[in-house]
Amino acid sequence: MLEKTNRMNYLYDFYQALLTPKQSSYMALYYLDNYSLGEIAEEYDVSRQAVYDNIKRTEAMLEEYEDKLLLFEKFQKRSELISKMKDMLGEGSDNQALSEMVAELEKLD
């Protein structure tokens, strides 16, 4: 569950500009502010089921955006490469391996 929450938070960060204000608000309240479905429903004067349906549709949309644009996947790869590069610099590794990682980073953009 925590992994899904973290993934949704990242996807929301990357793609929130593509959401409607209502979708954005529901997602922020549910995932960022940890509101329950009932609390969101009360806030917007709608049914709990309406909130649930909206959040599920929005989650699916965010996953669809990620499938097409891959912003989160590229972010993860960049973060992993940067971490490896920092480790290698600390170990005094050769420049060839670091050069290859820099080339790989450049391909991600």
C-alpha positions as CSV (number, residue, x, y, z in Angstrom):
1,M,0.0,0.0,0.0
2,L,2.8,2.4,0.9
3,E,4.5,1.7,-2.5
4,K,1.3,2.5,-4.3
5,T,0.9,5.7,-2.4
6,N,4.4,6.8,-3.1
7,R,4.0,5.9,-6.8
8,M,0.7,7.9,-7.0
9,N,2.4,10.9,-5.3
10,Y,5.1,10.9,-7.8
11,L,2.7,10.5,-10.8
12,Y,0.6,13.3,-9.3
13,D,3.7,15.5,-9.1
14,F,4.6,14.9,-12.7
15,Y,1.2,15.0,-14.3
16,Q,-1.0,17.2,-12.1
17,A,-1.1,20.0,-14.7
18,L,-3.0,17.5,-16.9
19,L,-5.8,17.0,-14.4
20,T,-8.9,19.0,-13.9
21,P,-9.1,21.1,-10.7
22,K,-11.5,18.6,-9.1
23,Q,-9.4,15.6,-9.9
24,S,-6.3,17.4,-8.7
25,S,-8.1,18.4,-5.5
26,Y,-9.4,14.9,-4.7
27,M,-6.0,13.4,-5.3
28,A,-4.2,16.0,-3.2
29,L,-6.6,15.5,-0.3
30,Y,-6.5,11.7,-0.5
31,Y,-2.8,11.0,-1.2
32,L,-1.0,14.1,0.1
33,D,-3.2,15.2,3.0
34,N,-4.4,11.6,3.9
35,Y,-8.1,12.5,4.0
36,S,-10.5,9.5,4.0
37,L,-13.0,9.1,1.2
38,G,-15.8,10.1,3.7
39,E,-14.0,13.3,4.6
40,I,-13.5,14.3,1.0
41,A,-17.2,13.5,0.3
42,E,-18.3,15.7,3.2
43,E,-16.0,18.5,2.0
44,Y,-17.5,18.5,-1.5
45,D,-21.0,17.5,-0.5
46,V,-21.0,14.3,-2.7
47,S,-21.3,10.6,-2.0
48,R,-18.3,8.6,-0.9
49,Q,-18.8,6.4,-4.0
50,A,-18.5,9.5,-6.2
51,V,-15.1,10.3,-4.6
52,Y,-13.9,6.7,-4.9
53,D,-14.9,6.6,-8.6
54,N,-13.2,9.9,-9.3
55,I,-10.0,8.9,-7.5
56,K,-9.9,5.5,-9.3
57,R,-10.4,7.1,-12.7
58,T,-7.8,9.7,-12.0
59,E,-5.3,7.0,-10.9
60,A,-5.9,5.2,-14.2
61,M,-5.4,8.4,-16.1
62,L,-2.1,9.0,-14.3
63,E,-0.9,5.5,-15.1
64,E,-1.9,6.1,-18.8
65,Y,0.1,9.3,-18.9
66,E,3.1,7.5,-17.4
67,D,2.8,4.7,-20.0
68,K,2.9,7.2,-22.8
69,L,5.3,9.9,-21.4
70,L,7.5,7.8,-19.0
71,L,8.5,10.9,-16.9
72,F,8.5,8.9,-13.7
73,E,10.5,6.0,-15.2
74,K,13.1,8.4,-16.6
75,F,13.3,10.1,-13.2
76,Q,13.9,6.8,-11.4
77,K,16.6,5.8,-13.9
78,R,18.3,9.2,-13.6
79,S,18.2,9.0,-9.8
80,E,19.7,5.5,-9.9
81,L,22.5,6.5,-12.2
82,I,23.4,9.6,-10.2
83,S,23.5,7.6,-7.1
84,K,25.8,5.0,-8.7
85,M,28.0,7.8,-10.0
86,K,28.4,9.3,-6.6
87,D,29.3,6.0,-5.2
88,M,31.9,5.5,-7.9
89,L,33.4,8.9,-7.3
90,G,33.7,8.1,-3.6
91,E,35.5,4.9,-4.5
92,G,37.9,6.6,-7.0
93,S,36.6,4.5,-9.9
94,D,37.8,5.0,-13.5
95,N,36.6,7.7,-15.8
96,Q,35.4,5.3,-18.5
97,A,32.6,3.9,-16.4
98,L,31.6,7.4,-15.3
99,S,31.6,8.6,-19.0
100,E,29.3,5.7,-20.0
101,M,26.9,6.7,-17.2
102,V,26.9,10.3,-18.3
103,A,26.1,9.2,-21.8
104,E,23.3,7.1,-20.5
105,L,21.9,10.0,-18.6
106,E,22.0,12.2,-21.7
107,K,20.0,9.5,-23.6
108,L,17.2,9.8,-21.0
109,D,16.4,13.5,-21.9
